[in-house]
Every structure is written in structure tokens, then in C-alpha cells.
Amino acid sequence: MGYRTKEQLMKAYHDMTVENPSGRITVVDLCTKCHIRRQTFYNYFSDIPDLVLQYCIQQIREGSRHSRRHADWQKVMQSALAYCYTDSRFIQAVLSTDAKDRLIQYSHARMHDFLCGHIEAVTAETALSTLQKDYLCRYHQHALAGIITDWFVRGMKEDPETVIDLMDDILKDSLSSAIGNFQARNDLFGMPECI
């Protein structure tokens, strides 16, 4: 029963948002539509932004489920962006609500996870310090998450494959250059200490 109620709430919110993108949906509105008590809502979600985040995470995971195992960051990110692109009316409406900040925080955290794994693999044969790898990861996390956030804000006009291809080209060149610079610096001055 619980799983169905949670799914019912998420689907109802999605449908109400798509039907009226500029309308503000309250917990009371949602509970009325689902014929449940307010407390039932709070058994599953702390607030509406929590519902939105859980719904989006569920949809992204479902969309990337087939590519998750042994997939590179590009395939997983492309699946996530494909969901957003397909459900752009909902995503655009949500970006004008209180849930926007949580979605952006989530995308930054996921970008960090993807990039750290990628950077570890790319720098495995180098003599970069942990500090240098961390800076590479954080720098590129902010840059790429910023591109994705900008893609959302500008209305998701480019298809996800194009976005990922462009990001991948930038990341390859930027990482190669940064790794080369760090290695040259290490040869001259030694490796920096971790903070």
C-alpha cells in the first residue's frame, strides 16, 4: 500500500504540474487530488521540493538503469538529460518552484561523483597528488554542472546527445592540458601537500 501511495502522490504532482505549469501546488491540493490525509503525505515526503527531487531521481534512475553498469559518465549523463528533455514541460515548471535549488544541488553532487571516477581513471598512470586530482574534479564539476544548469534555464533547446558531446570535447582537452600542467609543475617544484 505504501509504495503505491508514494507513487500516486508523485504521479499526481507531475500531472498537476504539467496541466498547470504556472500554478503553485500545495500539499493540501495534492492530498485532495489523491484522496488522502495530509499526514499521509508527510509519511513519504518532508515537503513538495522533497517530492519533486525524489520523483526526478526515480525517473533518472529508471532511464539510466540500462546503462548504469560499466557505463562511462557520458552515457549515464546522456540518459539523465534525455529524461529531462523528454519531460521538459515538467522540468521547466519545476525550475520555477522551491524545488529548483535541491535539483541543482543534486545535479552538482552527481556530476562530482561521475567526474571523480572519470578523473581517477584518467590520472591513474600519472603522479598527480590527491590535492591536484581533487582540484581537477571540483573545477570540472562546477564548469559542467554550470553548463547543464544553463541548459535547463535556456529551455533545453539542444538535444542531450549534443550537450554531452560538447561537454566531453571540452573535458578531454581541459583535462589533458591541466594534467600536463600539473605534471610539469610537479617536475619543477615537487608535488603540493594535501591540506
Backbone hydrogen bonds in HBPLUS format (Angstrom, degrees):
<---DONOR---> <-ACCEPTOR-->    atom                        ^
c    i                          cat <-CA-CA->   ^        H-A-AA   ^      H-
h    n   atom  resd res      DA  || num        DHA   H-A  angle D-A-AA Bond
n    s   type  num  typ     dist DA aas  dist angle  dist       angle   num
A0005-THR N   A0001-MET O   3.01 MM   4  6.27 154.3  2.07 152.1 159.6     1
A0006-LYS N   A0002-GLY O   2.99 MM   4  6.24 164.0  2.02 154.2 158.0     2
A0007-GLU N   A0003-TYR O   2.93 MM   4  6.14 162.7  1.96 150.6 155.6     3
A0008-GLN N   A0004-ARG O   2.77 MM   4  5.90 153.0  1.84 145.0 153.3     4
A0009-LEU N   A0005-THR O   2.91 MM   4  6.17 157.3  1.96 151.0 156.1     5
A0010-MET N   A0006-LYS O   3.03 MM   4  6.31 163.0  2.06 150.5 154.8     6
A0011-LYS N   A0007-GLU O   2.87 MM   4  6.04 166.6  1.89 153.7 157.7     7
A0012-ALA N   A0008-GLN O   2.87 MM   4  5.95 159.6  1.91 146.5 152.8     8
A0013-TYR N   A0009-LEU O   2.95 MM   4  6.12 160.3  1.99 147.8 153.1     9
A0014-HIS N   A0010-MET O   2.97 MM   4  6.18 164.5  1.99 148.9 153.4    10
A0015-ASP N   A0011-LYS O   2.85 MM   4  6.08 171.0  1.86 156.8 158.7    11
A0016-MET N   A0012-ALA O   2.87 MM   4  5.98 163.7  1.89 152.0 156.7    12
A0017-THR N   A0013-TYR O   2.90 MM   4  6.02 154.7  1.96 150.1 157.2    13
A0018-VAL N   A0014-HIS O   2.94 MM   4  6.20 161.4  1.98 155.8 160.7    14
A0019-GLU N   A0015-ASP O   2.94 MM   4  6.07 156.6  1.99 147.0 153.7    15
A0020-ASN N   A0016-MET O   3.02 MM   4  6.10 148.8  2.12 140.0 147.8    16
A0023-GLY N   A0020-ASN O   3.01 MM   3  5.39 158.4  2.06 115.2 122.2    17
A0030-LEU N   A0026-THR O   3.04 MM   4  6.30 163.4  2.07 150.9 155.0    18
A0031-CYS N   A0027-VAL O   2.85 MM   4  6.05 164.3  1.88 154.8 159.2    19
A0032-THR N   A0028-VAL O   2.90 MM   4  6.01 156.8  1.95 150.3 156.5    20
A0033-LYS N   A0029-ASP O   3.01 MM   4  6.25 160.8  2.05 147.5 152.6    21
A0034-CYS N   A0030-LEU O   2.99 MM   4  6.24 149.2  2.08 146.3 154.9    22
A0035-HIS N   A0031-CYS O   2.82 MM   4  5.75 111.3  2.30 137.0 153.0    23
A0036-ILE N   A0031-CYS O   3.02 MM   5  5.11 164.8  2.04 141.6 146.4    24
A0035-HIS N   A0032-THR O   3.25 MM   3  5.02 150.6  2.34  95.6 104.2    25
A0040-THR N   A0037-ARG O   3.02 MM   3  5.39 132.2  2.26 105.4 117.9    26
A0041-PHE N   A0038-ARG O   2.95 MM   3  5.31 122.4  2.29 106.3 120.2    27
A0042-TYR N   A0038-ARG O   3.30 MM   4  6.76 154.8  2.37 148.8 155.1    28
A0043-ASN N   A0039-GLN O   3.03 MM   4  6.35 117.6  2.44 138.9 155.0    29
A0043-ASN N   A0040-THR O   3.10 MM   3  5.09 146.5  2.22  97.7 107.9    30
A0044-TYR N   A0041-PHE O   3.02 MM   3  5.68 156.5  2.08 116.1 123.0    31
A0045-PHE N   A0041-PHE O   3.00 MM   4  6.15 155.5  2.06 150.5 158.3    32
A0051-LEU N   A0047-ASP O   3.18 MM   4  6.56 153.5  2.25 148.1 155.3    33
A0051-LEU N   A0048-ILE O   3.01 MM   3  5.03 113.5  2.47  98.6 114.6    34
A0052-VAL N   A0048-ILE O   2.94 MM   4  6.26 163.9  1.96 161.2 165.1    35
A0053-LEU N   A0049-PRO O   2.94 MM   4  6.12 164.8  1.96 147.4 151.4    36
A0054-GLN N   A0050-ASP O   2.93 MM   4  6.11 169.8  1.94 152.8 155.8    37
A0055-TYR N   A0051-LEU O   2.85 MM   4  6.02 158.1  1.89 152.7 159.3    38
A0056-CYS N   A0052-VAL O   2.91 MM   4  6.13 169.8  1.92 156.7 158.9    39
A0057-ILE N   A0053-LEU O   2.89 MM   4  6.06 165.9  1.91 156.3 160.5    40
A0058-GLN N   A0054-GLN O   2.96 MM   4  6.05 160.5  1.99 144.2 149.9    41
A0059-GLN N   A0055-TYR O   2.95 MM   4  6.23 160.6  1.99 153.2 158.3    42
A0060-ILE N   A0056-CYS O   2.87 MM   4  6.05 161.2  1.90 153.0 158.2    43
A0061-ARG N   A0057-ILE O   2.84 MM   4  5.99 165.3  1.87 154.0 158.4    44
A0062-GLU N   A0058-GLN O   2.92 MM   4  6.05 159.7  1.96 146.5 152.7    45
A0063-GLY N   A0059-GLN O   2.92 MM   4  6.09 155.8  1.98 143.2 150.0    46
A0064-SER N   A0060-ILE O   2.89 MM   4  6.08 142.5  2.03 146.2 156.4    47
A0065-ARG N   A0061-ARG O   2.85 MM   4  5.63 109.4  2.36 142.4 156.6    48
A0067-SER N   A0064-SER O   3.00 MM   3  5.33 138.5  2.18 106.2 118.1    49
A0068-ARG N   A0064-SER O   3.01 MM   4  5.90 113.2  2.47 152.2 169.3    50
A0071-ALA N   A0068-ARG O   3.46 MM   3  5.44 169.5  2.47 115.4 112.7    51
A0076-VAL N   A0072-ASP O   3.40 MM   4  6.75 166.8  2.41 156.5 159.7    52
A0077-MET N   A0073-TRP O   2.88 MM   4  5.95 166.8  1.90 153.1 157.5    53
A0078-GLN N   A0074-GLN O   2.83 MM   4  5.89 152.4  1.90 142.7 151.3    54
A0079-SER N   A0075-LYS O   3.03 MM   4  6.22 153.3  2.10 142.7 149.0    55
A0080-ALA N   A0076-VAL O   3.06 MM   4  6.38 156.1  2.12 146.9 153.3    56
A0081-LEU N   A0077-MET O   2.86 MM   4  6.10 165.9  1.88 155.7 159.2    57
A0082-ALA N   A0078-GLN O   2.81 MM   4  5.89 145.5  1.93 142.0 152.3    58
A0083-TYR N   A0079-SER O   3.11 MM   4  6.40 151.6  2.19 145.0 150.7    59
A0084-CYS N   A0080-ALA O   3.23 MM   4  6.59 164.3  2.25 147.1 150.6    60
A0085-TYR N   A0081-LEU O   2.81 MM   4  6.00 157.6  1.86 150.7 157.2    61
A0086-THR N   A0082-ALA O   2.89 MM   4  6.01 160.2  1.92 149.4 154.3    62
A0087-ASP N   A0083-TYR O   2.93 MM   4  6.10 156.7  1.99 154.4 160.7    63
A0090-PHE N   A0087-ASP O   3.13 MM   3  5.63 121.4  2.49 110.9 123.3    64
A0091-ILE N   A0087-ASP O   3.07 MM   4  6.35 169.5  2.08 156.0 159.2    65
A0092-GLN N   A0088-SER O   2.80 MM   4  5.80 167.3  1.81 150.7 154.3    66
A0093-ALA N   A0089-ARG O   3.15 MM   4  6.25 154.8  2.22 137.5 144.3    67
A0094-VAL N   A0090-PHE O   2.87 MM   4  6.12 159.6  1.91 155.5 161.6    68
A0095-LEU N   A0091-ILE O   2.96 MM   4  6.17 145.8  2.08 147.9 156.7    69
A0096-SER N   A0093-ALA O   3.13 MM   3  5.58 159.0  2.17 109.3 115.7    70
A0097-THR N   A0094-VAL O   2.92 MM   3  5.24 155.1  1.98 121.5 121.0    71
A0100-LYS N   A0097-THR O   3.30 MM   3  5.92 170.4  2.31 116.4 119.2    72
A0103-LEU N   A0099-ALA O   3.02 MM   4  6.27 158.9  2.06 159.9 166.5    73
A0104-ILE N   A0100-LYS O   2.95 MM   4  6.21 158.7  2.00 155.9 161.9    74
A0105-GLN N   A0101-ASP O   2.91 MM   4  6.11 160.9  1.95 148.7 154.2    75
A0106-TYR N   A0102-ARG O   2.93 MM   4  6.07 158.1  1.98 144.8 151.0    76
A0107-SER N   A0103-LEU O   2.92 MM   4  6.17 158.4  1.97 146.2 152.1    77
A0108-HIS N   A0104-ILE O   2.93 MM   4  6.18 153.8  2.00 149.8 156.9    78
A0109-ALA N   A0105-GLN O   2.99 MM   4  6.25 158.8  2.03 149.6 155.1    79
A0110-ARG N   A0106-TYR O   2.94 MM   4  6.19 164.6  1.96 156.2 160.1    80
A0111-MET N   A0107-SER O   2.92 MM   4  5.99 157.0  1.97 142.8 149.7    81
A0112-HIS N   A0108-HIS O   2.94 MM   4  6.13 154.3  2.00 145.7 152.6    82
A0113-ASP N   A0109-ALA O   3.05 MM   4  6.37 158.2  2.10 148.5 153.4    83
A0114-PHE N   A0110-ARG O   2.95 MM   4  6.24 167.9  1.97 157.6 159.8    84
A0115-LEU N   A0111-MET O   2.89 MM   4  6.02 169.8  1.91 154.3 157.6    85
A0116-CYS N   A0112-HIS O   2.89 MM   4  5.97 163.9  1.92 153.7 158.1    86
A0117-GLY N   A0113-ASP O   3.31 MM   4  6.44 165.9  2.33 147.0 150.2    87
A0118-HIS N   A0114-PHE O   3.06 MM   4  6.29 158.8  2.11 146.5 153.1    88
A0119-ILE N   A0115-LEU O   2.70 MM   4  5.84 167.0  1.72 160.0 163.2    89
A0120-GLU N   A0116-CYS O   2.92 MM   4  6.00 156.7  1.97 145.1 151.5    90
A0121-ALA N   A0117-GLY O   3.15 MM   4  6.35 157.2  2.20 143.5 149.0    91
A0122-VAL N   A0118-HIS O   2.94 MM   4  6.20 160.2  1.98 151.7 157.4    92
A0123-THR N   A0119-ILE O   2.90 MM   4  5.92 151.2  1.98 148.8 155.5    93
A0124-ALA N   A0121-ALA O   3.47 MM   3  5.27 165.4  2.49  99.3 103.0    94
A0126-THR N   A0123-THR O   3.01 MM   3  5.17 165.2  2.03 115.5 118.2    95
A0133-LYS N   A0129-SER O   3.02 MM   4  6.35 161.6  2.06 151.8 156.6    96
A0134-ASP N   A0130-THR O   2.87 MM   4  6.04 154.7  1.93 147.2 154.7    97
A0135-TYR N   A0131-LEU O   2.94 MM   4  6.24 156.0  2.00 149.5 155.5    98
A0136-LEU N   A0132-GLN O   2.94 MM   4  6.22 159.4  1.99 149.2 154.9    99
A0137-CYS N   A0133-LYS O   2.95 MM   4  6.17 160.6  1.99 149.2 154.2   100
A0138-ARG N   A0134-ASP O   2.88 MM   4  6.12 169.8  1.89 155.4 157.9   101
A0139-TYR N   A0135-TYR O   2.86 MM   4  5.85 166.0  1.88 151.5 156.0   102
A0140-HIS N   A0136-LEU O   3.10 MM   4  6.15 171.2  2.11 148.0 150.8   103
A0141-GLN N   A0137-CYS O   2.84 MM   4  5.87 146.0  1.95 144.8 155.5   104
A0142-HIS N   A0138-ARG O   3.10 MM   4  6.26 167.6  2.11 150.0 151.4   105
A0143-ALA N   A0139-TYR O   3.07 MM   4  6.34 160.6  2.11 147.9 153.9   106
A0144-LEU N   A0140-HIS O   2.87 MM   4  5.88 173.2  1.88 150.0 152.4   107
A0145-ALA N   A0141-GLN O   2.85 MM   4  5.78 160.3  1.89 148.5 155.2   108
A0146-GLY N   A0142-HIS O   2.92 MM   4  5.78 144.9  2.05 133.6 143.3   109
A0147-ILE N   A0143-ALA O   3.07 MM   4  6.38 146.3  2.19 140.6 149.4   110
A0148-ILE N   A0144-LEU O   3.02 MM   4  6.35 159.1  2.06 150.0 154.9   111
A0149-THR N   A0145-ALA O   2.85 MM   4  6.05 162.0  1.88 149.0 154.4   112
A0150-ASP N   A0146-GLY O   2.87 MM   4  6.00 159.4  1.92 145.3 151.3   113
A0151-TRP N   A0147-ILE O   2.87 MM   4  6.10 147.0  1.98 142.4 152.1   114
A0152-PHE N   A0148-ILE O   2.95 MM   4  6.32 153.8  2.02 150.8 156.9   115
A0153-VAL N   A0149-THR O   2.96 MM   4  6.26 169.4  1.97 155.5 157.2   116
A0154-ARG N   A0150-ASP O   2.88 MM   4  5.99 153.9  1.95 150.2 156.7   117
A0156-MET N   A0151-TRP O   2.80 MM   5  5.10 154.9  1.87 168.2 159.8   118
A0155-GLY N   A0152-PHE O   2.99 MM   3  5.39 159.7  2.03 114.3 118.6   119
A0162-THR N   A0159-ASP O   3.08 MM   3  5.56 123.3  2.42 111.9 124.6   120
A0163-VAL N   A0159-ASP O   3.22 MM   4  6.57 160.7  2.26 153.3 159.1   121
A0164-ILE N   A0160-PRO O   2.96 MM   4  6.18 170.3  1.97 158.1 159.7   122
A0165-ASP N   A0161-GLU O   2.91 MM   4  6.05 159.4  1.95 146.7 153.1   123
A0166-LEU N   A0162-THR O   2.98 MM   4  6.16 164.9  2.00 153.7 157.0   124
A0167-MET N   A0163-VAL O   2.94 MM   4  6.16 162.6  1.97 150.8 156.3   125
A0168-ASP N   A0164-ILE O   2.80 MM   4  5.92 157.9  1.85 150.5 156.8   126
A0169-ASP N   A0165-ASP O   3.02 MM   4  6.26 157.5  2.07 147.4 152.7   127
A0170-ILE N   A0166-LEU O   3.05 MM   4  6.31 164.1  2.07 151.8 155.8   128
A0171-LEU N   A0167-MET O   2.83 MM   4  6.00 164.1  1.86 152.6 157.6   129
A0172-LYS N   A0168-ASP O   2.92 MM   4  6.05 165.9  1.94 152.4 155.6   130
A0173-ASP N   A0169-ASP O   3.25 MM   4  6.41 177.2  2.25 150.5 151.3   131
A0174-SER N   A0170-ILE O   2.89 MM   4  5.93 165.9  1.91 154.7 159.5   132
A0175-LEU N   A0171-LEU O   2.77 MM   4  5.75 164.8  1.80 151.2 156.0   133
A0176-SER N   A0172-LYS O   2.96 MM   4  6.05 167.1  1.97 150.5 154.7   134
A0177-SER N   A0173-ASP O   3.04 MM   4  6.14 165.3  2.06 148.4 152.6   135
A0178-ALA N   A0174-SER O   2.92 MM   4  6.07 165.0  1.94 149.3 154.0   136
A0179-ILE N   A0175-LEU O   2.80 MM   4  5.91 166.3  1.82 158.2 161.7   137
A0180-GLY N   A0176-SER O   3.01 MM   4  6.13 162.0  2.04 146.1 151.3   138
A0181-ASN N   A0177-SER O   2.91 MM   4  6.16 157.6  1.96 150.2 156.6   139
A0182-PHE N   A0178-ALA O   2.85 MM   4  6.07 162.0  1.88 152.0 156.7   140
A0183-GLN N   A0179-ILE O   2.90 MM   4  6.10 159.9  1.94 151.0 156.6   141
A0184-ALA N   A0180-GLY O   3.00 MM   4  6.19 159.3  2.05 147.8 153.3   142
A0185-ARG N   A0181-ASN O   2.93 MM   4  6.12 159.0  1.98 148.4 154.6   143
A0186-ASN N   A0182-PHE O   2.84 MM   4  6.04 157.4  1.89 149.2 155.7   144
A0187-ASP N   A0183-GLN O   2.95 MM   4  6.18 151.4  2.04 145.3 152.7   145
A0188-LEU N   A0184-ALA O   3.12 MM   4  6.38 148.6  2.22 144.3 152.1   146
A0189-PHE N   A0185-ARG O   2.76 MM   4  5.83 174.7  1.76 163.1 165.0   147
A0190-GLY N   A0186-ASN O   2.79 MM   4  4.29 139.2  1.96 119.2 125.9   148
